[in-house]
Amino acid sequence: MDDGEEESEEGDEIQEKVTKTKDNKTKAKSNKSQASSLEASSAAYTGGTFKSNMFKLQVDQMLSNLRPRQGKREATAADALHKIKKQIDAIPNREALPLLQAERDMIKKSKVAIPFPEPRPAHDAKYKLAYEKPQNVNVVGSFPLKLSLRDRQAPLSIDMLVTMPKSLFQEKDYLNHRYFYKRAFYLACIAAGLQSSLKAFTFHFVNFRNNPLHPVLLVQSREATSENNWRINIIPGLPEGTFADNKLLPTKNCVRPAQSADDEQTQDLAATPFYNAAIQADTHITSYLKLLHASSTACEGYTDACMLGRVWLRQRGLGSDTNKGGFGNFEWAATMANLLRTGAGSGKPVLSSGYSSYQLFKATLQYIAVKDLAKEPALLDAAGLILGSEDGQPVFYDGPRGQNILYKMTSWSYQHLRAEARTTLKMLGDNLFDQFDAAFILRSDNVLKRYDLAVRVPCSALTSDVAEDRQITQRYAKIHNVFSQGLGDRATQVIIQSPDHEPWGLGSARPNTERKGELLVAVNLDSANASRAVDHGPAAEQKKEAAAFRKFWGEKAELRRFRDGSILESLVWATNSGMSIIQQILTFLLYRHFGQDAAASAVFSGDECAKLIKQSNGLSAFQPLMEAFKTLESDIRGMDDLPLTIRSILAADSQLRYSSVEPPMSSHQQMKRPADVVLQFEGSGRWPDDLVAIQRTKIAFLLKIGELFESTQEGVTSRIGLENEGEDILNQAFLDIIYPTGFSFRVRIHHDREQTLVERILKSRSAAPSEKESAAIALATYKRVFIKSPSHTQALQKLCTRYPVLSPTVRLLKKWFSEHLLSNHFSEEVIELFAIHTFTRPWPYNTPSSTQAAFFRTLSFLSRFDWRADPLIVDLGGDLNTDNVATATTRFEAWRKLDPALNRVVLFAASSDDLEGTTWTDGNPAKVVCGRMTALAKAATAEIESKSLSLDVETLFASPLGDYDFVVHLNPAYTTNKSKAASGKYKNLAIAEETNAELVDYAPTDAFFHELQNVYGQSLALFYGGAGSTTIAGLWSPVTAARAWKVNLAYSTVPVKKGEEVIAEINKTAVLAEMARLGGELVKKVEANR
């Protein structure tokens, strides 16, 4: 029996309670029995998978915070239960009346409309409806068993069973809805009796668990206070033995045409398993209450295992309601109770009563994940019974009670449940990190984050020709089958979610929710196949299969001959359409199988984010540059006049790892920014042993390479550039190589002897402190430029090949940072690590298969990432191990002890290739910037959660400029991707400018920003989105606050007399005016907010 727990309420209070867990993990037990219990069950948590009992402590603390307690709300609910029972006992009997007369009297005298299911009973029905006092009235479900979760925000849900007397029913009343008609009348009589006498309560009908066959009476207090935050479901039930169990087997038909009343004539009629199980569910409510109570008595860990299951189900949006999967708290508890009692086949219990709560929880998940009950039905204590599964529906048949516990599940909801169980088991098996939050705290039921694509179709367009409730379910099954067959291997999961059934007034007719709401179809894609343009069907000689293919696809199917000589039925989808290929397929399937209205009214969600970046379909936009890089490598290796042999030529740029926001040459004749490349020669004793001389030797090598390029490669332009002026031991030069095709590369030379020489300075006792400081900076720069950057680039190249949507996800995330003016504070590598984390540690989800889902999950991670207390550790190659994690964690803790104020390293970002954790974050970003990132991510995640499918994704990229002290608006003529000549009269002049080598790496707005940073960096915090950004925003530094007057302050001041004292305040007007003067025509206007 469904236990009335409200799965749909938000888990905010749970999260707040579990947050306390982390602050009180090591709280001592108060008595010896508790301590011994902790020690005895510790092995269940720490054995094998977990290296400490931290997970167990977290679970114990969570359960202690969630166990139900007796409070004022429970007391007022108990008082209401007593009043309701007393009044039900006082309701007088009603004489048996013909159906039509009984319905009219109920409306006329009591103003109550009988909540008949569809189809409604015939007016000329020969049976009569009557009311007699109930056989008994009991509280059932989770409330008496103390299995409900304590949550003060959600209403306390209580089930009250009113058992109807057996005398009201005839032997054949299980046929053709007669039992459900009598049940509905009995419920209406109770509603009429309570409504007239209990004025302090409100009464509504509601379909229990979204099952139209099971209307119940919902009772709530009129006074909306915390003490009255409860709801009571009054459920009519049957005494056991009213109908024979063999008449209600899942294989029997109990809804028959009028002319086929005899069993002999119903052999060819389809079985009605849902209908039959709905009757049995009403019969065995008390029996299941006894079973669950016996299990909690016999097995010490059963109750806590039920609570763990409840939390797990709720965080994933699973519940007993038919539109939430049909597997909720009751199904979990009943399944586990049966597995403790017996098992299919051998009859031996699957679960041991000696298991701890965690072992029971994990073993139940294992049973769900491994045992396919759709292919191999589980028949418990049902000797001689043979049951099959229809349409992929699972069967977990409880023999003693004659009921399939999973009767409310569909084929798609069952596969979804199993997928969740498998994911959780994988997650719990990951011993590198603590998975408690992912298993029990994080909600994973948001459609936009869980699924790759969602389609909403008005129910009226799909069920307009459906008359009965059960036919609606059959129509949903058809939609699932059509979409699954049509998508084929493009989709890994197709889920159907029907609308919620709302309560309705006692005097109102049952609302037709299934025809007024929206049907949601959610799809998870296989990213490797989703964008395939041509589908191959059966060969022409396979007559039967080809005919079925053409019948399904209609005019879309066409016979084609392919290069290998095969002639196949085929489907061809447009690749340059405004609609994605998946959207084209689903629209066609709706039109073909459900009509024009369904296709025209469908609303798609899922690919809006991908449209925000150019050429978001995989890696194809970067392939020309990758080919050009191969040409560069070949050209350099082919140079015979170089004095040393080339050891390696490595990519070290976001454009060469598929992660730049703008694809190379996406809107230009040539690249605007050259791609960084690291060149290393074979070792040689001819290199000088002095850092400054090494830098000069590098310049000579670059000059030689440039000369060879221009002499051997026609049309190639080369130029030497200088960098790190004033820092002699840092790399001093680079070589830009610009091909006539428009591709350009920036080559730096790596010499491994530099590291040894710099480390020698650091170890030297005679070196001055300033010299050592310069050496430390040089060593960090050397590792970042010549070692970490190429290594990171190679790792990301491999990951982008393994995960097709990683590249567009990284690019979209960089765009988000840019639009919020954070790009200058976060290196590209850090942003890439944020995105990679979503793919290599995807829990509680599986690896994302769409750009939008991956992007939203990354924002969700950023919103809850506590960078103050936790390091970011990312697995780049699948080889991260416990030693790596321990090393990185130790370094993080050392940094926090060394720099508790977070003045130098705020964000610790390590990876399997870089355990130091500070390569990309030493000095940047600052605390205020990280706080800004977290706040923006939280706001975006809240918007995603609240708006869900009605979300406008562009709002996530709109940055509130009012939060800054001032904003410098840049002239769009210098920030847009198109050059000024491109808008001129002559196209040949535009092309000439586009291919001008002098414009490579020419970014005036970037130069202006860096100038502002150099001049005002001490007194301002500047925010800039990088190339293409139209604004530079800023905050006045706290060091510029009013202070005593002194000379030589680092910023422009104005004296202000305060009493007898003269203080200095920053001259904001002058500073902003000076910024405008520095920018010249680059600046459109400067706006001061405060």
Buried (B, 14 or more C-beta within 10 A) or exposed (E): BBBBBBBEBEBEBBBEBBEEBBEEBEEEEEEEEEEEBBEEBBEBBBEEEBEEBBBBBBBBBBBBBBBBEEBEBBEBBBEBBEBBBEBBEEBEEBEEBBBBEBBEBBBEEBBBBBBBBBBBBEEEBEBBBBBBBBBEBBBBBBBBBBBBBBBEEBBBBBBBBBBBBBEBBBEBBBBBBBBBBBBBBBBBBBBBBBBBEBEEBBBBBBBBBBBBBBBBBBBBBEEEEEBBBBBBBBBBBBBBEBBEBEBBBBEBBBBBEEEBEEEEEBEEBEBBBBBBBBBBBBBBBBBBBEBBBBBBEEBBBBBBBBBBBBBBBBBBBBBBBBBBBBBBBBBBBBBBBBBBBBBBEEEEEBBEBEBBBBBBBBBBBBBBBEBBBBEEBBBBBBEEBEBEBBEBBBBBBBBBBBBBBBBBBBBBBBBBBBBBBBBBBBBBEEBBBBBBBBBBBBBBBBBBBBBBBBBBBBBBBBBEEBEBBBBBBEBBBEBBBBBBEBBEEBBBBBBBBBBEBEBBBBEEEBBEBBBEBBBBBBBBBBBEBBBBEEBEBBBBEBEEEBEBBBEBBEEBBEEBEEEEEEEBBBBEBEEEEEBBBBBBBBBBBBBBBBBEBBBEBBEBBBBBBBBBBEBBBBBEBBEBBBEBBEBBBEBBEEBEEBEEEBEEBBBBBBBBBBBBBBBBBBEBBBBBBBBBBBBBBEEEEEBEEEBEEBBBBBBEBBBBBBEBBBEEBEEBBBBEEEEBEEBBBBBBBBBBBBBEBBBBBBBBBBBBBBBEBBEEBBEEEEBEEEBBEBBEBBBBBBBBBBBBBBBBBBBBBBBBEEBBBBBBBBBBBBBBBBBBBBBBBBBBBBBBBBBBBBBBBBBBBBBBBBBBBBBBBBBBBBBBBEBBEEBBBBBBBEEBEEEBBEBBBEBBEEBBEEEEEBEBBBBBBBBBBBBBBBBBBBEBBBBBBBBBBBEBBBBBBEBBBEEBBEBEBEEBBEBEBEBBBBBBBBBEEBBBEEBEBBEEEEEEEBEEBBBBBEBBBEBBBBEBBBEBBEBBEEBBBBBBBBBBBBBBBBBBBEEBEEEEEEEEBEBBBEEEEEEEEEBBBBBBEEBBEBBBEBBEEBBBEBBEEE
